[in-house]
Amino acid sequence: MKIKHNNITYTIPKPFDECNFGSNPTKMMNVMNRFSDENTTQYACIPAFAVAIYDTIIGAEATEDYKTMQHGITWFQKNFTNAYYVLLD
């Protein structure tokens, strides 16, 4: 599966191509770092398709599916480097 956003074509690998990207997968969304607190708040603005992949990574971590988690982290490092450092590093 491929998604074009801001003149860049992103290849969505399996199993992330089965994520629900919503009716507008390129809609920009703010995602807060899950370890933020009242003193430190970090956000990343990423498209909805990347949010779905991020959510899958977090779910894979919770269920100890480390293969899927690492696959998603690697995809984020390559495609959304700044968001990777804010959300997943």
Backbone hydrogen bonds in HBPLUS format (Angstrom, degrees):
<---DONOR---> <-ACCEPTOR-->    atom                        ^
c    i                          cat <-CA-CA->   ^        H-A-AA   ^      H-
h    n   atom  resd res      DA  || num        DHA   H-A  angle D-A-AA Bond
n    s   type  num  typ     dist DA aas  dist angle  dist       angle   num
A0012-ILE N   A0001-MET O   2.81 MM  11  5.32 167.2  1.83 150.5 154.7     1
A0003-ILE N   A0010-TYR O   2.90 MM   7  5.19 154.5  1.96 145.5 154.0     2
A0010-TYR N   A0003-ILE O   2.72 MM   7  5.19 174.0  1.72 155.8 153.9     3
A0005-HIS N   A0008-ILE O   2.80 MM   3  5.33 164.0  1.83 155.8 158.9     4
A0008-ILE N   A0005-HIS O   2.97 MM   3  5.33 150.1  2.06 111.6 121.0     5
A0016-PHE N   A0013-PRO O   2.85 MM   3  5.71 113.3  2.30 130.8 141.5     6
A0017-ASP N   A0013-PRO O   3.11 MM   4  5.85 124.4  2.43 126.2 136.5     7
A0018-GLU N   A0015-PRO O   3.11 MM   3  5.87 165.1  2.13 120.2 124.2     8
A0019-CYS N   A0016-PHE O   3.09 MM   3  5.33 167.4  2.10 111.5 114.6     9
A0027-LYS N   A0024-ASN O   3.07 MM   3  5.57 169.6  2.08 123.0 125.1    10
A0049-PHE N   A0025-PRO O   2.98 MM  24  4.97 148.6  2.08 148.8 138.7    11
A0048-ALA N   A0027-LYS O   2.81 MM  21  5.50 132.5  2.04 143.0 157.2    12
A0029-MET N   A0046-ILE O   2.81 MM  17  5.49 158.2  1.86 142.3 148.3    13
A0046-ILE N   A0029-MET O   2.88 MM  17  5.49 148.1  1.98 163.1 160.7    14
A0031-VAL N   A0044-ALA O   2.82 MM  13  5.32 158.0  1.87 150.8 158.2    15
A0044-ALA N   A0031-VAL O   2.87 MM  13  5.32 146.8  1.98 143.3 154.3    16
A0033-ASN N   A0042-GLN O   2.80 MM   9  5.47 167.6  1.82 157.0 158.0    17
A0036-SER N   A0033-ASN O   3.02 MM   3  5.44 165.5  2.04 120.3 121.7    18
A0037-ASP N   A0040-THR O   2.84 MM   3  5.30 145.0  1.96 143.6 152.2    19
A0050-ALA N   A0047-PRO O   2.89 MM   3  5.43 128.5  2.16 113.9 127.1    20
A0051-VAL N   A0047-PRO O   3.05 MM   4  6.44 147.0  2.16 146.5 156.6    21
A0052-ALA N   A0048-ALA O   2.98 MM   4  6.28 155.9  2.04 152.1 157.1    22
A0053-ILE N   A0049-PHE O   3.24 MM   4  6.48 150.8  2.33 136.2 143.4    23
A0054-TYR N   A0050-ALA O   2.84 MM   4  6.06 156.7  1.89 146.3 153.4    24
A0055-ASP N   A0051-VAL O   2.83 MM   4  6.10 163.7  1.85 154.9 158.6    25
A0056-THR N   A0052-ALA O   3.06 MM   4  6.26 147.1  2.17 138.2 146.9    26
A0057-ILE N   A0053-ILE O   2.94 MM   4  6.25 150.6  2.03 148.4 156.4    27
A0057-ILE N   A0054-TYR O   3.07 MM   3  5.06 116.2  2.50  95.1 110.6    28
A0058-ILE N   A0054-TYR O   3.01 MM   4  6.37 160.9  2.05 156.6 160.8    29
A0059-GLY N   A0055-ASP O   2.94 MM   4  6.15 156.0  2.00 144.0 151.1    30
A0060-ALA N   A0056-THR O   2.80 MM   4  5.98 152.8  1.88 146.4 154.0    31
A0061-GLU N   A0057-ILE O   2.95 MM   4  6.25 150.7  2.04 146.9 154.7    32
A0062-ALA N   A0058-ILE O   3.03 MM   4  6.31 158.1  2.08 146.5 152.0    33
A0063-THR N   A0059-GLY O   3.04 MM   4  6.27 143.7  2.17 144.9 154.1    34
A0065-ASP N   A0060-ALA O   2.74 MM   5  4.77 156.2  1.80 152.5 152.3    35
A0064-GLU N   A0061-GLU O   3.11 MM   3  4.95 160.4  2.15 103.2 108.2    36
A0069-MET N   A0065-ASP O   3.07 MM   4  6.30 164.9  2.09 151.9 156.7    37
A0070-GLN N   A0066-TYR O   2.92 MM   4  5.92 165.3  1.94 142.0 145.6    38
A0071-HIS N   A0067-LYS O   3.00 MM   4  6.15 153.9  2.07 143.8 151.6    39
A0072-GLY N   A0068-THR O   2.97 MM   4  6.19 158.4  2.01 153.0 157.8    40
A0073-ILE N   A0069-MET O   2.93 MM   4  6.18 158.4  1.97 150.8 157.4    41
A0074-THR N   A0070-GLN O   2.93 MM   4  6.06 163.5  1.96 149.3 153.2    42
A0075-TRP N   A0071-HIS O   3.11 MM   4  6.34 153.1  2.19 140.2 147.5    43
A0076-PHE N   A0072-GLY O   2.91 MM   4  6.20 159.4  1.95 152.3 157.6    44
A0077-GLN N   A0073-ILE O   2.88 MM   4  6.14 160.0  1.92 153.8 159.3    45
A0078-LYS N   A0074-THR O   3.17 MM   4  6.37 152.0  2.25 144.6 151.0    46
A0079-ASN N   A0075-TRP O   2.91 MM   4  6.05 162.8  1.94 154.8 159.8    47
A0080-PHE N   A0076-PHE O   2.82 MM   4  5.07 158.0  1.86 137.5 144.4    48
A0084-TYR N   A0080-PHE O   2.83 MM   4  6.05 150.5  1.91 154.5 164.5    49
A0085-TYR N   A0081-THR O   3.15 MM   4  6.53 156.8  2.20 152.4 156.3    50
A0086-VAL N   A0082-ASN O   3.17 MM   4  6.49 146.3  2.29 143.2 152.6    51
A0087-LEU N   A0083-ALA O   2.79 MM   4  5.84 165.8  1.81 159.6 162.8    52
A0088-LEU N   A0084-TYR O   2.79 MM   4  5.09 155.0  1.85 138.5 146.8    53
A0089-ASP N   A0084-TYR O   3.05 MM   5  6.16 133.1  2.27 156.2 155.8    54
